[in-house]
Amino acid sequence: MQKKQDFPFFSHHKNLTYLDSASTAQKPQSVIDAVCEYYTRMNANVGRGVYTLAEQVTTRYEKVRAQVAAFIGAASAQEIIFTKGTTEGINFIASTWGYDHVCEGDEIVVTELEHHSNFVPWQRLAQQKKALLKIIPITQSGDLAFKSMADWITPKTKIVAVTHVSNALGIGNAHLNAIIKAAHAVGAKVLVDGCQAIGYQEVNVRDLGCDFYVFSGHKLYGPTGIGVLYIKQSVQKEVKPYQFGGGAVFEVKHSDTVVREAPYCYEAGTPAIAQVFGLGAALEYVFTIGVHVIQKHVAALCAYTIEGLQGLSRVTILGDVEYLKLNGHVVSFLVEGIHAHDVAAFLDSQGICVRAGHHCAQLIARSLGYDSSVRVSFAVYNNAHDVDLLLGALRQLCASE
């Protein structure tokens, strides 16, 4: 797959090897054009003006909402709420549905696989409400470690918040369907963090059956500052708006205010219109290539990387390598005797961009016994030559120490 020509970034950085797409993906020209087109040719607000341009912008904005719904298999565009990103979407549900429905003595269930964004809001909610935060541990391979689902999900459980794919290990949650089924059996809701799954595998929220699903546009070749919060239509009556203002209200009287129907009641104020247009272009770009094609491509790069890393005696690969070879887009590893930050600094001196640290997932690092790892992550614009440069640099580093 030769897609670098679609991304202007690489024409400006011809000697740069970008292996940090799990942090943020580069943007194809079509996404950049969509953002620029809005500001240069279509700059008007949505849902307010009755003049032709404003109506055209509103129509296009709502077309993207329908596009997102189709992309994730939602039953209706009404279930799609635009946010600033995954973090806002999770905090939205924790501070609205969570605050209204979690009481003292109730249980909130998360896992050690979670990004801080899908852990800290629930930790804080549990502290505020005097609820019990239950944290499912992980094995050395990154799988969830439990003997019985009933030990973790009980009649006291009110919500389960779980990742679809770990950002630190690249491992998918093999128990996701069983978790959702068990949660619903006791009347609990489920929020899925899909930030590292979207665009790398087919996502169908109806097949999953989750109540909430969140992801960010910038990891999907879209702009920063735009994300998606899916709220199942049958659950929306339980989720109150957490902001109020223009676009979200239907009628304001001295004594009371009536808000609009979903999704508009959840989107107070002028939204990120340009970013929504860019997200639409990003979804079109991914759709044109095909998610399965992307998944196969990045998994092949993971397999090639793992094969090379396994030839370096000082390197330890984190997570389930067999899973990563078939389904991964992330490979994280440790280099014996060299701190991850020093590895990343050396790679940077060779023009190779990787992530080093705990990747906003300190629970995983602590559980697996490291404080910092090196993470490489792939996208459509990466190829085997990028991996060869990485492996060559690592061989040089290991030989010099």
C-alpha positions as a Markdown table, in Angstrom:
| # | Residue | x | y | z |
|---|---|---|---|---|
| 1 | Met | 0.0 | 0.0 | 0.0 |
| 2 | Gln | 1.6 | 3.3 | -1.2 |
| 3 | Lys | -0.4 | 6.1 | 0.3 |
| 4 | Lys | 2.2 | 8.6 | 1.3 |
| 5 | Gln | 1.4 | 10.7 | -1.7 |
| 6 | Asp | -2.1 | 11.4 | -0.3 |
| 7 | Phe | -0.6 | 13.1 | 2.7 |
| 8 | Pro | 1.0 | 16.5 | 2.3 |
| 9 | Phe | 2.9 | 16.1 | 5.6 |
| 10 | Phe | 5.3 | 13.7 | 3.9 |
| 11 | Ser | 6.1 | 16.0 | 1.0 |
| 12 | His | 7.3 | 18.5 | 3.6 |
| 13 | His | 9.2 | 15.8 | 5.7 |
| 14 | Lys | 10.7 | 13.6 | 3.0 |
| 15 | Asn | 13.3 | 12.1 | 5.4 |
| 16 | Leu | 11.0 | 11.6 | 8.4 |
| 17 | Thr | 9.6 | 8.2 | 9.4 |
| 18 | Tyr | 6.4 | 8.7 | 11.3 |
| 19 | Leu | 5.5 | 5.8 | 13.5 |
| 20 | Asp | 3.2 | 7.5 | 16.0 |
| 21 | Ser | -0.3 | 7.3 | 14.4 |
| 22 | Ala | -1.9 | 5.8 | 17.5 |
| 23 | Ser | -1.2 | 9.2 | 19.1 |
| 24 | Thr | -2.5 | 11.2 | 16.1 |
| 25 | Ala | -2.7 | 10.3 | 12.4 |
| 26 | Gln | -1.5 | 12.5 | 9.5 |
| 27 | Lys | -4.2 | 14.0 | 7.4 |
| 28 | Pro | -4.9 | 13.3 | 3.7 |
| 29 | Gln | -5.2 | 16.2 | 1.3 |
| 30 | Ser | -9.0 | 15.5 | 1.0 |
| 31 | Val | -9.4 | 16.2 | 4.7 |
| 32 | Ile | -7.4 | 19.4 | 4.6 |
| 33 | Asp | -9.4 | 20.5 | 1.5 |
| 34 | Ala | -12.7 | 19.9 | 3.3 |
| 35 | Val | -11.6 | 22.1 | 6.3 |
| 36 | Cys | -10.3 | 24.8 | 4.0 |
| 37 | Glu | -13.4 | 24.7 | 1.8 |
| 38 | Tyr | -15.6 | 25.5 | 4.7 |
| 39 | Tyr | -13.7 | 28.5 | 5.8 |
| 40 | Thr | -13.1 | 29.9 | 2.2 |
| 41 | Arg | -16.4 | 29.1 | 0.6 |
| 42 | Met | -19.0 | 28.0 | 3.1 |
| 43 | Asn | -18.4 | 29.9 | 6.4 |
| 44 | Ala | -21.8 | 30.2 | 8.0 |
| 45 | Asn | -23.3 | 28.8 | 11.2 |
| 46 | Val | -25.5 | 25.6 | 11.4 |
| 47 | Gly | -29.0 | 25.3 | 12.6 |
| 48 | Arg | -29.7 | 29.0 | 12.8 |
| 49 | Gly | -29.8 | 30.9 | 9.6 |
| 50 | Val | -32.7 | 30.7 | 7.1 |
| 51 | Tyr | -30.6 | 32.0 | 4.2 |
| 52 | Thr | -29.4 | 29.6 | 1.5 |
| 53 | Leu | -25.8 | 29.4 | 2.6 |
| 54 | Ala | -26.6 | 28.6 | 6.2 |
| 55 | Glu | -29.1 | 26.0 | 5.1 |
| 56 | Gln | -26.5 | 24.4 | 2.8 |
| 57 | Val | -23.9 | 24.2 | 5.6 |
| 58 | Thr | -26.5 | 22.7 | 8.0 |
| 59 | Thr | -27.5 | 20.1 | 5.4 |
| 60 | Arg | -23.8 | 19.1 | 4.9 |
| 61 | Tyr | -23.2 | 19.0 | 8.7 |
| 62 | Glu | -26.1 | 16.7 | 9.2 |
| 63 | Lys | -25.0 | 14.6 | 6.2 |
| 64 | Val | -21.7 | 13.9 | 8.1 |
| 65 | Arg | -23.7 | 12.9 | 11.2 |
| 66 | Ala | -25.6 | 10.3 | 9.0 |
| 67 | Gln | -22.3 | 9.3 | 7.6 |
| 68 | Val | -20.9 | 8.6 | 11.0 |
| 69 | Ala | -24.0 | 6.6 | 12.0 |
| 70 | Ala | -23.6 | 4.4 | 8.9 |
| 71 | Phe | -19.8 | 4.0 | 9.5 |
| 72 | Ile | -20.4 | 2.5 | 13.1 |
| 73 | Gly | -23.6 | 0.8 | 12.4 |
| 74 | Ala | -25.8 | 3.0 | 14.5 |
| 75 | Ala | -29.6 | 2.7 | 14.1 |
| 76 | Ser | -30.1 | 6.4 | 13.6 |
| 77 | Ala | -28.2 | 9.6 | 13.1 |
| 78 | Gln | -30.0 | 10.8 | 16.2 |
| 79 | Glu | -27.6 | 8.6 | 18.2 |
| 80 | Ile | -24.5 | 10.5 | 17.1 |
| 81 | Ile | -23.3 | 13.4 | 19.2 |
| 82 | Phe | -20.3 | 15.5 | 18.1 |
| 83 | Thr | -17.8 | 16.2 | 20.9 |
| 84 | Lys | -14.2 | 17.5 | 21.1 |
| 85 | Gly | -12.9 | 14.0 | 21.3 |
| 86 | Thr | -13.0 | 10.7 | 23.2 |
| 87 | Thr | -12.0 | 12.3 | 26.5 |
| 88 | Glu | -14.9 | 14.7 | 26.4 |
| 89 | Gly | -17.3 | 11.9 | 25.4 |
| 90 | Ile | -16.3 | 9.8 | 28.4 |
| 91 | Asn | -16.5 | 12.8 | 30.8 |
| 92 | Phe | -19.9 | 13.7 | 29.3 |
| 93 | Ile | -21.4 | 10.3 | 30.3 |
| 94 | Ala | -19.6 | 10.2 | 33.7 |
| 95 | Ser | -20.9 | 13.7 | 34.7 |
| 96 | Thr | -24.4 | 13.3 | 33.4 |
| 97 | Trp | -25.7 | 9.7 | 33.3 |
| 98 | Gly | -23.1 | 8.6 | 35.9 |
| 99 | Tyr | -23.8 | 11.4 | 38.3 |
| 100 | Asp | -27.6 | 10.9 | 38.1 |
| 101 | His | -27.6 | 7.1 | 38.3 |
| 102 | Val | -24.7 | 5.9 | 40.4 |
| 103 | Cys | -25.4 | 6.0 | 44.2 |
| 104 | Glu | -23.5 | 5.1 | 47.4 |
| 105 | Gly | -22.8 | 1.4 | 47.5 |
| 106 | Asp | -23.1 | 0.9 | 43.7 |
| 107 | Glu | -20.3 | -0.5 | 41.6 |
| 108 | Ile | -18.4 | 0.9 | 38.6 |
| 109 | Val | -16.3 | -1.6 | 36.7 |
| 110 | Val | -13.3 | -0.7 | 34.6 |
| 111 | Thr | -10.1 | -2.7 | 33.7 |
| 112 | Glu | -6.3 | -2.2 | 34.0 |
| 113 | Leu | -6.3 | -1.9 | 30.2 |
| 114 | Glu | -7.8 | 1.6 | 30.3 |
| 115 | His | -6.4 | 4.8 | 29.0 |
| 116 | His | -6.4 | 7.4 | 31.8 |
| 117 | Ser | -9.3 | 9.1 | 30.0 |
| 118 | Asn | -11.5 | 6.0 | 30.6 |
| 119 | Phe | -10.3 | 5.5 | 34.2 |
| 120 | Val | -10.0 | 8.8 | 36.0 |
| 121 | Pro | -13.5 | 10.1 | 35.3 |
| 122 | Trp | -15.0 | 6.9 | 36.8 |
| 123 | Gln | -12.5 | 7.0 | 39.7 |
| 124 | Arg | -13.6 | 10.5 | 40.5 |
| 125 | Leu | -17.3 | 9.6 | 40.2 |
| 126 | Ala | -16.9 | 6.7 | 42.5 |
| 127 | Gln | -15.2 | 9.0 | 45.1 |
| 128 | Gln | -17.9 | 11.6 | 44.8 |
| 129 | Lys | -20.7 | 9.1 | 45.0 |
| 130 | Lys | -19.1 | 6.7 | 47.6 |
| 131 | Ala | -19.4 | 3.9 | 45.0 |
| 132 | Leu | -17.1 | 0.9 | 44.7 |
| 133 | Leu | -14.6 | 1.1 | 41.7 |
| 134 | Lys | -13.8 | -2.5 | 40.6 |
| 135 | Ile | -10.7 | -2.8 | 38.4 |
| 136 | Ile | -10.4 | -6.1 | 36.4 |
| 137 | Pro | -6.7 | -7.0 | 36.3 |
| 138 | Ile | -4.7 | -8.1 | 33.3 |
| 139 | Thr | -2.3 | -11.0 | 32.6 |
| 140 | Gln | 1.3 | -10.6 | 31.3 |
| 141 | Ser | -0.1 | -11.0 | 27.7 |
| 142 | Gly | -2.6 | -8.2 | 28.2 |
| 143 | Asp | -5.7 | -10.4 | 28.5 |
| 144 | Leu | -8.2 | -9.7 | 31.3 |
| 145 | Ala | -7.6 | -11.9 | 34.3 |
| 146 | Phe | -10.7 | -13.3 | 35.8 |
| 147 | Lys | -12.2 | -16.7 | 36.5 |
| 148 | Ser | -15.9 | -15.7 | 36.5 |
| 149 | Met | -17.6 | -12.6 | 35.1 |
| 150 | Ala | -20.0 | -12.8 | 38.1 |
| 151 | Asp | -17.1 | -11.9 | 40.4 |
| 152 | Trp | -16.9 | -8.5 | 38.7 |
| 153 | Ile | -20.3 | -7.7 | 37.3 |
| 154 | Thr | -23.0 | -8.1 | 39.9 |
| 155 | Pro | -26.6 | -6.7 | 40.6 |
| 156 | Lys | -24.8 | -3.7 | 42.2 |
| 157 | Thr | -23.0 | -2.8 | 39.0 |
| 158 | Lys | -24.3 | 0.3 | 37.4 |
| 159 | Ile | -21.9 | 0.9 | 34.5 |
| 160 | Val | -18.9 | -0.9 | 32.9 |
| 161 | Ala | -16.4 | 1.2 | 31.1 |
| 162 | Val | -14.0 | -0.8 | 28.9 |
| 163 | Thr | -11.6 | -0.2 | 26.0 |
| 164 | His | -12.1 | -1.9 | 22.7 |
| 165 | Val | -8.4 | -2.0 | 21.9 |
| 166 | Ser | -5.6 | -1.0 | 24.3 |
| 167 | Asn | -3.7 | 2.1 | 23.3 |
| 168 | Ala | -0.6 | 0.9 | 25.1 |
| 169 | Leu | -0.4 | -2.7 | 24.0 |
| 170 | Gly | -2.6 | -2.8 | 20.8 |
| 171 | Ile | -4.5 | -5.8 | 22.2 |
| 172 | Gly | -8.2 | -6.1 | 21.6 |
| 173 | Asn | -10.6 | -6.9 | 24.4 |
| 174 | Ala | -11.5 | -10.5 | 23.7 |
| 175 | His | -14.2 | -10.5 | 26.4 |
| 176 | Leu | -16.0 | -7.4 | 25.2 |
| 177 | Asn | -19.2 | -9.1 | 23.9 |
| 178 | Ala | -19.4 | -11.3 | 27.1 |
| 179 | Ile | -18.9 | -8.2 | 29.3 |
| 180 | Ile | -21.7 | -6.3 | 27.5 |
| 181 | Lys | -24.0 | -9.3 | 27.8 |
| 182 | Ala | -23.2 | -9.8 | 31.5 |
| 183 | Ala | -23.7 | -6.1 | 32.3 |
| 184 | His | -27.1 | -5.9 | 30.6 |
| 185 | Ala | -28.2 | -9.0 | 32.4 |
| 186 | Val | -28.0 | -7.1 | 35.7 |
| 187 | Gly | -29.3 | -3.9 | 34.3 |
| 188 | Ala | -26.0 | -2.1 | 34.0 |
| 189 | Lys | -24.9 | 0.2 | 31.1 |
| 190 | Val | -21.7 | -0.2 | 29.1 |
| 191 | Leu | -19.4 | 2.5 | 27.6 |
| 192 | Val | -16.8 | 1.4 | 25.1 |
| 193 | Asp | -13.7 | 3.4 | 24.3 |
| 194 | Gly | -13.2 | 2.8 | 20.6 |
| 195 | Cys | -10.4 | 5.3 | 20.1 |
| 196 | Gln | -7.9 | 2.6 | 18.9 |
| 197 | Ala | -10.4 | 0.4 | 17.2 |
| 198 | Ile | -12.1 | 2.8 | 14.9 |
| 199 | Gly | -10.6 | 2.7 | 11.4 |
| 200 | Tyr | -8.6 | -0.4 | 12.1 |
| 201 | Gln | -11.5 | -2.9 | 12.3 |
| 202 | Glu | -15.2 | -3.0 | 11.5 |
| 203 | Val | -17.2 | -1.4 | 14.3 |
| 204 | Asn | -20.9 | -2.1 | 14.6 |
| 205 | Val | -22.5 | -0.7 | 17.7 |
| 206 | Arg | -25.7 | -2.5 | 17.2 |
| 207 | Asp | -23.9 | -5.8 | 17.0 |
| 208 | Leu | -21.9 | -5.0 | 20.1 |
| 209 | Gly | -25.0 | -3.8 | 21.9 |
| 210 | Cys | -23.2 | -1.2 | 24.0 |
| 211 | Asp | -25.0 | 1.8 | 25.3 |
| 212 | Phe | -22.2 | 4.3 | 24.7 |
| 213 | Tyr | -19.3 | 4.3 | 22.2 |
| 214 | Val | -16.7 | 7.0 | 21.9 |
| 215 | Phe | -13.9 | 7.9 | 19.5 |
| 216 | Ser | -11.8 | 10.8 | 18.2 |
| 217 | Gly | -11.5 | 12.1 | 14.7 |
| 218 | His | -7.8 | 12.9 | 14.7 |
| 219 | Lys | -6.8 | 9.2 | 15.1 |
| 220 | Leu | -8.9 | 8.5 | 12.0 |
| 221 | Tyr | -7.1 | 10.8 | 9.6 |
| 222 | Gly | -9.5 | 13.6 | 10.6 |
| 223 | Pro | -8.9 | 17.0 | 12.3 |
| 224 | Thr | -8.2 | 17.5 | 15.9 |
| 225 | Gly | -11.0 | 18.9 | 18.1 |
| 226 | Ile | -13.7 | 16.6 | 16.9 |
| 227 | Gly | -15.0 | 13.4 | 18.3 |
| 228 | Val | -18.1 | 11.2 | 18.4 |
| 229 | Leu | -20.2 | 10.1 | 21.3 |
| 230 | Tyr | -22.8 | 7.4 | 20.4 |
| 231 | Ile | -25.7 | 7.2 | 22.8 |
| 232 | Lys | -28.1 | 4.4 | 22.1 |
| 233 | Gln | -31.5 | 5.9 | 21.4 |
| 234 | Ser | -33.3 | 3.8 | 24.1 |
| 235 | Val | -30.8 | 5.2 | 26.7 |
| 236 | Gln | -31.1 | 8.9 | 25.7 |
| 237 | Lys | -34.0 | 9.6 | 27.9 |
| 238 | Glu | -31.7 | 8.8 | 30.8 |
| 239 | Val | -29.0 | 11.2 | 29.7 |
| 240 | Lys | -29.5 | 14.8 | 30.5 |
| 241 | Pro | -27.6 | 17.6 | 28.7 |
| 242 | Tyr | -24.6 | 18.9 | 30.5 |
| 243 | Gln | -24.4 | 22.3 | 28.8 |
| 244 | Phe | -27.1 | 24.7 | 27.7 |
| 245 | Gly | -27.2 | 27.4 | 25.2 |
| 246 | Gly | -27.7 | 28.3 | 21.5 |
| 247 | Gly | -28.8 | 25.4 | 19.3 |
| 248 | Ala | -29.7 | 23.2 | 22.2 |
| 249 | Val | -32.9 | 24.9 | 23.4 |
| 250 | Phe | -36.4 | 24.9 | 21.9 |
| 251 | Glu | -38.2 | 27.4 | 24.1 |
| 252 | Val | -37.0 | 29.7 | 26.9 |
| 253 | Lys | -39.6 | 31.2 | 29.3 |
| 254 | His | -39.1 | 33.1 | 32.5 |
| 255 | Ser | -40.1 | 30.1 | 34.5 |
| 256 | Asp | -38.6 | 27.2 | 32.5 |
| 257 | Thr | -36.7 | 26.1 | 29.4 |
| 258 | Val | -37.6 | 23.3 | 27.0 |
| 259 | Val | -34.6 | 21.7 | 25.3 |
| 260 | Arg | -34.6 | 20.2 | 21.8 |
| 261 | Glu | -34.7 | 16.5 | 21.0 |
| 262 | Ala | -31.4 | 14.5 | 20.7 |
| 263 | Pro | -28.8 | 14.9 | 19.3 |
| 264 | Tyr | -29.2 | 18.7 | 19.4 |
| 265 | Cys | -29.9 | 19.0 | 23.1 |
| 266 | Tyr | -26.4 | 17.6 | 23.6 |
| 267 | Glu | -24.6 | 20.1 | 21.3 |
| 268 | Ala | -25.0 | 23.6 | 22.9 |
| 269 | Gly | -23.3 | 26.5 | 21.2 |
| 270 | Thr | -21.7 | 26.8 | 17.8 |
| 271 | Pro | -20.1 | 23.4 | 17.0 |
| 272 | Ala | -16.8 | 22.6 | 15.3 |
| 273 | Ile | -18.3 | 22.8 | 11.9 |
| 274 | Ala | -15.0 | 22.8 | 9.9 |
| 275 | Gln | -13.8 | 19.8 | 11.9 |
| 276 | Val | -17.0 | 17.9 | 11.3 |
| 277 | Phe | -16.6 | 18.5 | 7.5 |
| 278 | Gly | -13.0 | 17.2 | 7.8 |
| 279 | Leu | -14.2 | 14.1 | 9.7 |
| 280 | Gly | -16.7 | 13.4 | 6.9 |
| 281 | Ala | -13.8 | 13.5 | 4.4 |
| 282 | Ala | -11.7 | 11.3 | 6.6 |
| 283 | Leu | -14.5 | 8.7 | 6.8 |
| 284 | Glu | -14.8 | 8.8 | 3.1 |
| 285 | Tyr | -11.1 | 8.3 | 2.7 |
| 286 | Val | -11.2 | 5.2 | 5.0 |
| 287 | Phe | -14.3 | 3.9 | 3.3 |
| 288 | Thr | -12.7 | 4.2 | -0.1 |
| 289 | Ile | -9.7 | 2.1 | 0.9 |
| 290 | Gly | -11.7 | -0.3 | 3.1 |
| 291 | Val | -11.3 | -1.0 | 6.8 |
| 292 | His | -10.4 | -4.6 | 6.2 |
| 293 | Val | -7.7 | -3.6 | 3.7 |
| 294 | Ile | -6.3 | -1.2 | 6.3 |
| 295 | Gln | -6.4 | -3.8 | 9.0 |
| 296 | Lys | -4.6 | -6.3 | 6.9 |
| 297 | His | -1.9 | -3.8 | 5.9 |
| 298 | Val | -1.1 | -2.6 | 9.4 |
| 299 | Ala | -1.2 | -6.1 | 10.9 |
| 300 | Ala | 1.4 | -7.2 | 8.2 |
| 301 | Leu | 3.6 | -4.3 | 9.3 |
| 302 | Cys | 3.2 | -5.4 | 12.9 |
| 303 | Ala | 4.2 | -8.9 | 12.1 |
| 304 | Tyr | 7.2 | -7.7 | 10.1 |
| 305 | Thr | 8.2 | -5.5 | 13.0 |
| 306 | Ile | 7.8 | -8.3 | 15.6 |
| 307 | Glu | 9.9 | -10.6 | 13.5 |
| 308 | Gly | 12.7 | -8.1 | 13.4 |
| 309 | Leu | 12.5 | -7.2 | 17.1 |
| 310 | Gln | 12.6 | -10.9 | 18.1 |
| 311 | Gly | 16.0 | -11.0 | 16.5 |
| 312 | Leu | 17.3 | -8.4 | 19.0 |
| 313 | Ser | 18.3 | -10.2 | 22.2 |
| 314 | Arg | 17.8 | -7.1 | 24.4 |
| 315 | Val | 14.3 | -6.3 | 23.2 |
| 316 | Thr | 11.1 | -7.5 | 25.0 |
| 317 | Ile | 7.8 | -7.2 | 23.2 |
| 318 | Leu | 4.8 | -6.4 | 25.3 |
| 319 | Gly | 1.4 | -8.0 | 24.9 |
| 320 | Asp | 0.2 | -11.0 | 22.8 |
| 321 | Val | 2.5 | -11.1 | 19.8 |
| 322 | Glu | 0.3 | -13.6 | 17.9 |
| 323 | Tyr | -2.7 | -11.3 | 18.2 |
| 324 | Leu | -0.7 | -8.3 | 17.0 |
| 325 | Lys | 0.6 | -10.2 | 14.0 |
| 326 | Leu | -3.0 | -10.9 | 12.9 |
| 327 | Asn | -4.9 | -7.8 | 14.2 |
| 328 | Gly | -2.5 | -5.2 | 15.5 |
| 329 | His | -1.5 | -1.7 | 14.5 |
| 330 | Val | 0.6 | -1.1 | 17.6 |
| 331 | Val | 3.8 | -2.7 | 18.8 |
| 332 | Ser | 5.2 | -1.8 | 22.2 |
| 333 | Phe | 8.6 | -3.0 | 23.5 |
| 334 | Leu | 11.4 | -2.5 | 26.1 |
| 335 | Val | 15.1 | -2.4 | 25.5 |
| 336 | Glu | 17.1 | -3.9 | 28.3 |
| 337 | Gly | 19.4 | -1.4 | 29.9 |
| 338 | Ile | 18.2 | 1.6 | 28.0 |
| 339 | His | 15.3 | 3.8 | 29.2 |
| 340 | Ala | 12.4 | 4.2 | 26.7 |
| 341 | His | 12.9 | 7.9 | 26.5 |
| 342 | Asp | 16.6 | 7.4 | 25.5 |
| 343 | Val | 15.5 | 4.9 | 22.8 |
| 344 | Ala | 13.0 | 7.4 | 21.5 |
| 345 | Ala | 15.6 | 10.3 | 21.6 |
| 346 | Phe | 18.1 | 8.1 | 19.6 |
| 347 | Leu | 15.4 | 7.2 | 17.0 |
| 348 | Asp | 14.5 | 10.9 | 16.7 |
| 349 | Ser | 18.1 | 11.6 | 15.9 |
| 350 | Gln | 17.7 | 9.2 | 13.0 |
| 351 | Gly | 14.5 | 10.9 | 11.8 |
| 352 | Ile | 12.1 | 8.3 | 13.3 |
| 353 | Cys | 9.1 | 9.4 | 15.3 |
| 354 | Val | 7.9 | 6.9 | 18.0 |
| 355 | Arg | 6.1 | 7.3 | 21.3 |
| 356 | Ala | 7.9 | 6.7 | 24.6 |
| 357 | Gly | 6.4 | 6.7 | 28.1 |
| 358 | His | 3.5 | 5.1 | 29.9 |
| 359 | His | 1.1 | 6.2 | 27.1 |
| 360 | Cys | -1.5 | 7.6 | 29.5 |
| 361 | Ala | -2.0 | 4.0 | 30.8 |
| 362 | Gln | 0.0 | 3.7 | 34.0 |
| 363 | Leu | -2.2 | 0.9 | 35.3 |
| 364 | Ile | -0.9 | -1.3 | 32.5 |
| 365 | Ala | 2.7 | -0.3 | 33.1 |
| 366 | Arg | 2.5 | -0.9 | 36.8 |
| 367 | Ser | 0.8 | -4.3 | 36.4 |
| 368 | Leu | 3.4 | -5.5 | 33.9 |
| 369 | Gly | 6.3 | -4.2 | 35.8 |
| 370 | Tyr | 7.7 | -1.4 | 33.7 |
| 371 | Asp | 7.6 | 2.4 | 34.0 |
| 372 | Ser | 8.1 | 3.3 | 30.3 |
| 373 | Ser | 8.0 | 1.6 | 27.0 |
| 374 | Val | 8.6 | 2.4 | 23.3 |
| 375 | Arg | 5.5 | 2.3 | 21.1 |
| 376 | Val | 5.4 | 2.2 | 17.3 |
| 377 | Ser | 2.1 | 2.4 | 15.5 |
| 378 | Phe | 1.2 | 2.2 | 11.9 |
| 379 | Ala | -1.3 | 3.7 | 9.4 |
| 380 | Val | -2.1 | 3.5 | 5.7 |
| 381 | Tyr | 1.0 | 5.6 | 4.8 |
| 382 | Asn | 3.5 | 3.3 | 6.4 |
| 383 | Asn | 5.4 | 0.6 | 4.6 |
| 384 | Ala | 8.1 | -2.1 | 5.1 |
| 385 | His | 10.8 | 0.5 | 4.4 |
| 386 | Asp | 9.7 | 2.4 | 7.5 |
| 387 | Val | 10.1 | -0.8 | 9.5 |
| 388 | Asp | 13.5 | -1.5 | 8.0 |
| 389 | Leu | 14.7 | 2.0 | 9.1 |
| 390 | Leu | 13.4 | 1.4 | 12.6 |
| 391 | Leu | 15.0 | -2.0 | 12.9 |
| 392 | Gly | 18.3 | -0.7 | 11.5 |
| 393 | Ala | 18.4 | 2.1 | 14.0 |
| 394 | Leu | 17.6 | -0.2 | 16.9 |
| 395 | Arg | 20.4 | -2.6 | 15.9 |
| 396 | Gln | 22.8 | 0.3 | 15.8 |
| 397 | Leu | 21.6 | 1.4 | 19.2 |
| 398 | Cys | 21.9 | -2.0 | 20.8 |
| 399 | Ala | 25.3 | -2.6 | 19.4 |
| 400 | Ser | 26.6 | 0.7 | 20.7 |
| 401 | Glu | 25.7 | 0.2 | 24.3 |
